[in-house]
Amino acid sequence: MGFTYKATCIALRGLFGYGAGWKIEGLENVPKEGGIIVVANHQSNFDPPILGCSLNRHVHFMAKEELFDGFIKNAYMRAVGSFPVKRGAADMGAIKTALKLLKDGEALGLFPEGTRSKTGKLRKAKLGAVMLAVKSKAPIVPVGLNGTQHPFKEDLKINIGKPFTLDEFYERKLEKEEMRVAGEVIMAKIAELLE
């Protein structure tokens, strides 16, 4: 875990721990080593740093390429271990980076919905997130982010579930409908952790 990542987490824990009563449950469910995919609901721009700093591992995020515009933003995003992805298209470079991180035993953070839910209700999982989970066969750690839309007006609670895999979808090429079903499995695990 690099200096910039650690410094960001210390600052956020101080800010949200004091102002929003940041609580984390289920930290023991996070494997201490080996490649894992951390999946969570997405309601706020605060979600990636809150999710990353809630775990006891360095979480690498696939982030929209617009966040890497400009020297300072690009330097910071890469310093915390994030990498760009082109939205709306199959970005093979980002997919290869994600798979390599998992193969190297790193933690990859994904928001399967692809974008923020303005209503707070869970949306369907994007097929790209499902494909990464199936192709990598990495354990999936579901997380429910509660209170991140208004972190200073309501309690901020992070519920971390037990790791699971999508064994029934491995070892064969999946039809689109099967990918959708696998996505529903992922979102159901997240839903169980929401309050």
C-alpha positions in Angstrom: 0.0 0.0 0.0 1.7 3.2 -1.2 2.1 6.5 0.7 -0.6 8.3 -1.3 -3.2 5.6 -0.7 -2.4 5.4 3.0 -2.5 9.2 3.4 -5.9 9.4 1.6 -7.3 6.7 3.9 -6.0 8.4 7.1 -7.6 11.7 6.0 -10.9 10.1 5.1 -11.1 8.0 8.2 -10.5 11.2 10.2 -13.1 13.2 8.3 -15.9 10.6 8.1 -15.1 8.8 11.3 -15.6 12.0 13.2 -18.4 13.6 11.2 -20.4 10.6 10.0 -19.8 7.8 12.5 -18.1 5.6 10.0 -18.7 1.9 11.0 -17.3 -1.2 9.3 -18.7 -4.6 9.9 -17.5 -7.9 8.4 -13.8 -7.0 7.9 -12.9 -10.5 8.9 -14.6 -11.7 5.6 -11.9 -10.1 3.5 -9.2 -12.6 2.5 -5.8 -11.3 3.6 -4.1 -12.4 0.4 -4.8 -13.6 -3.1 -6.7 -12.0 -5.9 -10.2 -10.9 -5.0 -13.0 -8.8 -6.6 -14.7 -6.4 -4.3 -18.2 -5.5 -5.5 -20.5 -2.8 -4.1 -23.5 -0.7 -4.8 -22.8 2.8 -6.2 -24.6 5.9 -4.9 -22.0 8.6 -4.5 -18.7 10.0 -5.7 -17.4 9.2 -2.2 -18.0 5.5 -2.8 -14.6 4.5 -4.3 -12.4 6.1 -1.5 -14.8 5.0 1.2 -14.9 1.4 0.0 -11.1 1.3 -0.6 -10.3 2.7 2.9 -12.8 0.4 4.6 -10.8 -2.7 3.7 -7.6 -3.9 5.1 -6.1 -4.2 1.6 -5.1 -1.9 -1.2 -8.1 -1.9 -3.6 -7.4 -1.0 -7.2 -10.3 0.7 -9.0 -11.2 0.8 -12.7 -12.3 4.4 -13.1 -13.8 6.4 -16.0 -11.0 7.9 -18.2 -12.3 11.5 -17.6 -10.9 11.2 -14.0 -7.4 11.0 -15.5 -7.6 14.3 -17.4 -4.7 16.7 -16.5 -1.3 16.0 -15.0 -2.3 16.3 -11.3 -5.5 14.2 -11.5 -3.7 11.6 -13.6 -0.8 11.4 -11.2 -3.0 11.1 -8.1 -5.3 8.5 -9.6 -2.4 6.3 -10.6 -0.6 6.8 -7.3 -3.6 5.3 -5.5 -3.6 2.4 -7.9 -6.6 3.3 -10.1 -6.5 2.8 -13.9 -8.7 4.2 -16.7 -11.5 2.6 -18.6 -13.4 3.9 -21.6 -17.1 3.7 -20.8 -19.6 2.6 -23.4 -17.1 0.3 -25.2 -15.2 -2.9 -24.7 -11.9 -1.5 -23.4 -9.6 -4.5 -23.8 -6.6 -2.6 -22.2 -8.6 -2.0 -19.0 -9.8 -5.6 -19.0 -6.3 -6.9 -19.4 -5.0 -4.7 -16.5 -7.8 -5.9 -14.3 -7.1 -9.6 -15.0 -3.4 -9.1 -14.4 -4.0 -7.4 -11.1 -6.1 -10.4 -10.0 -3.6 -12.9 -11.3 -0.9 -11.0 -9.3 -3.0 -11.5 -6.1 -4.3 -7.9 -5.9 -7.8 -6.7 -4.8 -9.9 -5.2 -7.6 -12.8 -2.9 -6.8 -15.8 -2.8 -9.1 -19.2 -1.2 -9.0 -21.2 -3.7 -11.1 -23.9 -1.1 -11.8 -21.4 0.8 -13.9 -22.6 4.3 -12.7 -24.2 5.9 -9.7 -27.8 5.2 -8.8 -29.4 8.5 -8.2 -32.4 6.9 -6.5 -30.3 4.6 -4.3 -32.0 1.6 -5.7 -29.8 -1.2 -7.0 -29.6 -1.4 -10.8 -28.6 -4.4 -13.0 -25.0 -5.5 -13.2 -23.2 -4.6 -16.4 -22.0 -7.6 -18.4 -18.4 -6.4 -18.3 -18.2 -6.8 -14.5 -19.8 -10.3 -14.8 -17.3 -11.2 -17.5 -14.3 -10.2 -15.3 -15.7 -12.3 -12.4 -16.2 -15.4 -14.6 -13.0 -15.1 -16.5 -10.8 -14.5 -13.5 -12.6 -17.1 -11.2 -11.5 -14.8 -8.3 -13.4 -14.9 -5.1 -16.0 -12.1 -5.0 -16.4 -10.0 -1.8 -19.8 -8.2 -1.7 -20.1 -4.9 0.2 -23.1 -2.9 1.1 -22.4 0.9 1.3 -25.0 2.5 3.5 -25.3 6.3 3.9 -22.7 7.4 1.4 -25.2 9.7 -0.5 -25.3 12.0 2.5 -22.4 11.0 4.7 -22.8 13.9 7.2 -26.5 13.6 7.5 -26.9 9.9 8.2 -24.7 7.1 9.6 -22.1 5.8 7.3 -22.1 2.0 7.6 -20.1 -0.5 5.5 -21.3 -4.1 5.6 -18.8 -6.6 4.2 -20.2 -10.0 3.2 -18.5 -13.4 2.9 -16.6 -14.2 -0.3 -18.4 -16.3 -2.9 -17.7 -17.6 -6.4 -19.7 -18.2 -9.5 -18.7 -21.8 -10.0 -21.8 -22.8 -11.9 -20.8 -20.3 -14.6 -17.2 -21.4 -15.2 -15.6 -23.6 -17.8 -18.0 -22.7 -20.7 -18.9 -19.9 -22.9 -21.9 -18.1 -21.5 -24.9 -16.9 -23.4 -26.1 -13.4 -22.8 -29.0 -14.6 -20.6 -26.6 -16.7 -18.4 -24.4 -13.6 -18.0 -27.5 -11.7 -16.9 -28.3 -14.4 -14.3 -24.8 -14.3 -13.0 -25.1 -10.6 -12.6 -28.3 -11.1 -10.6 -26.4 -13.4 -8.3 -23.8 -10.7 -7.7 -26.4 -7.9 -7.1 -28.4 -10.2 -4.8 -25.4 -10.7 -2.5 -24.9 -6.9 -2.4 -28.6 -6.3 -1.7 -28.4 -8.6 1.4 -25.9 -6.1 2.9 -28.0 -2.9 2.4 -30.0 -1.4 5.2 
